[in-house]
């Protein structure tokens, strides 16, 4: 199913579903797209980015960039690279995020910022906020909140 992303919720029963959702989205993203990922530890942010990277066809293994803050995955056949950022350790400081020069990456790459809500929106008014939550039964829920040009984009929400 392809649907407009306006205030959409997607249920993801297994970790594999979270990765698959990221994969489907990765297949339609283009350079300059900004994704902000929010949610508590264990909600599926990195699992989502693993799928996203697979859908984009980028190189390198995806893991949480907690200790390096940002990791660049070079473009594959599609020609779009992925910059995976973990803003958790930035402590809410935009100046530290600005030091990463992500606005330069936003020209050609997809930028996915974990823990980016309340911080990375300043990079572009055109962004997709994905809030992930994990229920007690281990089902993950993705709440999509589009901003700017994302409001009118069709996204592959269901397999």
Secondary structure, DSSP 8 states (H G I E B T S, - for coil): -EEE-TTEEEEE-SHHHHHHHHHHHHTT--TT-EEEEE--TTSSHHHHHHHHHHHHT--S-----TTTSEEEE---TT---EEEEE-GGGTT-HHHHHTTTHHHHTTTSEEEEET-TTTGGGG-SSEEEEEEEE-TTS-EEEEEEEEGGGGG-EEE---
